[in-house]
């Protein structure tokens, strides 16, 4: 008797063989974010006919509600309610036209030199020591209008900068893909003014204006299609099948580019029959832990008018160097998040209804600062709903050290009260505590376990689940971005990162996608 899976597979195959419509183009791109958007725009400008299939929907600037609940439901993967299988890491990922570039925090940092060196030497990927890759970074930064200044700094970043300066820690400006006067704390819910230059404002505009491309939002890719020649030895991509509501459509193309992001690309490839054992493995999450500091509304610094939810989300950053670590995997980056009332209420620990009410009333003057780790440990994408990731002991210790630095930064900045997101919900009134009490609080809070749901860990960067390499035994795709198993099938998103990056990935993924896009152009010319 046929299994339920076999029956579903047979039904799906029958639907694909009798689609409602067949669309023909030179290249089909699945996903419109910082990977797919770049490749689509580049191919269209090169004169090729391109179709972009996007699972999320499109929201014009004028239609952005910037209401937290609605925006999270509409523009985030799983409505922003996604976590690892053990519930220890909360995951935020974009699911809309423009992908993560539509809802990210605008940080536009080039690939660090030590990472390029590592990827070139340890992973043996020549791309990352080439002039082509450096040129690609310059191209994408220019296309996004990346610059490093600001007219006015928001509340959270002022706190971070002042705390670092008081402690003598290095603090620097964060390059952003937005103008200097961009003072919007709501870009995590979409940029209503269009000042943040995500792919929907740049590469996808190139696609549409070229006259060579279309974007189909609200369409779910079902599987990649390919044909075999000479038995099962050689496979060549022929396009994709996608669903729009209840109807099935087929796209026939000369090249197929999968850019669903590190969380969804492995699932699509596996569902399409690819067998490479590295697909879905080596997932890195850049785990983040936060601390908070409350600043009363007084005339002294920070200004009374300043609110935690206003201003550029990221303009300042620092780092914590782990002298004991032999690599940069023990180092953390210190930055500020976008945190609105709904998410704020979800991350603050519960101790009582009265405490919860007090915390919410203090929201607008509560600064949050986080520490982000270049994780050495990795996870696995087993299915759409099962993401396995275990924070290893070394990574946990590095995060704890970073958390201690964040608490000290908040104290140095003048916070009257400080705390973490540990489930015990302890806080300290710094203004009345002695130096000994303050030191003990920082030591104790930063030494507590971050596992077993005792500490709130978040991730806004996912990468490495289809990593690039020079051997199929160790990687899911070739240095060109093409899969080892299927000719003409490319992957162009953060899943191809060889390891965790250590900084915000937008420039890196766009630069890699740009180079992969050039490889696709080369493949199309040969055909």
FENTAPE-V595443 format. One record per pair of residues at least 24 apart in sequence whose C-alpha atoms are under 6 Angstrom apart, sorted by the first residue. I is the first residue (numbers start at 1). J is the second residue. D is the distance in Angstrom with one decimal. If there is no record, write none. Layout:
i: (I;I)
j: (J;J)
d: (D;D)
This chain:
i: (19;19;20;20;21;22;22;23;24;24;24;25;25;26;26;27;27;27;27;28;28;29;29;30;30;31;31;32;32;32;33;33;34;35;35;35;35;35;36;37;37;37;38;39;41;41;41;41;44;44;45;49;49;50;51;51;52;53;54;54;55;55;55;55;56;56;56;56;57;57;57;57;58;61;66;71;84;84;85;85;85;88;89;89;90;91;91;92;98;98;101;102;102;103;103;103;103;104;105;106;106;107;107;108;108;108;110;111;136;137;144;144;145;146;146;147;147;148;148;149;150;150;151;151;154;154;155;155;155;156;156;157;159;162;163;163;163;163;164;166;170;171;171;172;172;173;173;174;174;183;183;184;184;185;185;185;185;185;219;219;223;224;235;236;236;237;237;255;256;257;257;257;258;259;259;259;261;262;262;262;262;262;278;278;279;279;280;280;280;281;281;282;282;282;282;283;283;283;283;283;283;284;284;284;284;284;285;285;285;286;286;286;286;287;287;287;287;288;288;288;288;289;289;289;290;290;291;291;291;291;292;292;292;292;293;293;293;293;293;293;294;294;294;294;294;295;295;295;307;307;308;308;308;313;329;329;330;332;332;332;333;333;334;334;335;335;336;336;348;349;349;349;371;374;374;400;403;404;404;421;422;422;423;463;463;464;464;464;464;464;465;466;466;467;467;467;467;468;468;480;481)
j: (248;249;248;249;249;250;251;251;251;252;253;49;253;253;254;253;254;255;256;52;256;257;258;258;259;259;260;97;98;99;98;99;510;259;492;493;510;513;259;199;203;204;203;517;203;204;206;207;207;212;210;212;213;213;213;214;215;216;217;219;217;218;219;220;95;96;217;218;96;97;217;218;97;192;189;189;387;388;386;387;388;453;457;458;458;458;459;460;199;200;198;190;198;187;188;189;190;188;313;176;177;175;176;175;176;507;507;508;511;511;177;197;177;176;177;175;176;174;175;180;180;181;180;181;311;312;306;307;308;308;367;316;413;413;409;410;412;413;409;412;318;317;318;316;317;315;316;315;316;311;312;311;312;309;310;311;312;313;243;244;272;272;486;486;487;488;489;488;489;489;490;491;491;491;492;493;493;462;463;465;494;495;475;476;466;476;380;381;465;380;465;378;379;464;465;378;379;380;463;464;465;378;462;463;464;500;459;461;462;373;374;375;461;372;373;458;459;371;372;457;458;370;371;457;369;370;368;369;419;420;367;368;418;419;366;367;410;415;417;418;365;366;415;416;417;365;415;416;364;365;364;365;367;338;374;376;398;371;372;373;371;372;370;371;369;370;369;370;421;421;423;425;402;500;502;446;446;442;446;456;454;455;454;494;495;495;496;497;498;499;495;495;496;495;496;497;498;496;498;516;516)
d: (5.3;5.0;5.9;5.6;5.2;4.8;5.7;4.7;5.8;4.8;5.9;5.3;5.1;5.1;5.1;5.2;5.8;4.7;5.7;5.9;5.1;4.7;6.0;4.9;5.5;4.9;4.9;5.7;5.1;5.9;4.3;3.9;5.4;5.8;5.2;4.5;5.6;5.2;5.1;5.7;5.7;5.8;5.5;4.8;4.7;5.7;5.3;4.5;5.4;5.3;5.9;4.8;5.7;4.6;5.6;5.1;4.6;5.0;4.7;5.6;6.0;4.7;4.7;4.8;5.0;3.9;5.9;5.1;5.1;5.9;5.0;5.1;5.1;4.8;5.3;5.6;4.9;5.8;5.6;5.4;5.5;5.4;4.9;5.2;4.6;5.9;4.8;4.9;5.2;5.0;4.7;5.7;5.6;5.9;4.2;5.6;5.2;5.4;5.8;5.2;5.7;6.0;4.8;5.2;4.9;5.6;5.6;5.5;5.1;5.2;5.4;5.2;5.4;5.2;4.3;5.2;5.6;5.9;4.1;5.5;4.1;6.0;5.5;5.2;4.1;5.8;5.6;5.9;5.5;5.9;5.1;5.7;5.7;5.4;4.4;6.0;4.7;4.1;5.9;6.0;5.9;5.6;4.7;5.6;5.6;5.5;4.7;4.9;5.5;4.3;4.8;5.0;5.3;5.4;4.4;4.9;5.6;5.5;5.7;4.9;4.9;5.4;4.9;5.3;4.7;5.4;5.7;5.0;4.9;5.9;4.7;5.6;4.8;5.9;5.2;5.0;5.6;5.7;5.2;5.6;5.7;4.2;5.6;5.2;5.0;5.5;5.5;4.6;4.7;4.5;5.0;5.1;5.7;5.6;5.2;5.0;4.6;5.7;5.8;4.9;4.5;5.1;5.8;5.3;5.9;5.6;5.7;5.6;4.7;5.2;5.5;5.8;5.9;5.9;5.7;5.8;5.2;5.6;4.6;5.5;5.1;5.6;5.7;5.2;5.7;4.1;5.9;5.8;5.9;4.3;5.5;4.5;5.6;5.5;5.6;5.3;5.8;5.2;5.6;4.4;5.9;4.4;5.4;5.8;5.2;5.5;5.2;5.8;5.1;5.8;5.1;5.6;5.9;5.8;5.2;5.9;5.5;6.0;5.2;4.6;5.5;5.1;5.6;4.5;5.9;5.6;4.6;5.8;5.7;5.8;5.2;5.1;5.5;5.7;4.2;5.1;5.7;6.0;5.0;5.8;5.7;4.4;5.2;4.7;4.6;4.3;5.4;4.6;5.8;5.9;4.7;4.8;5.0;5.9;3.9;5.3;4.9;4.9;5.6;5.9;5.7)
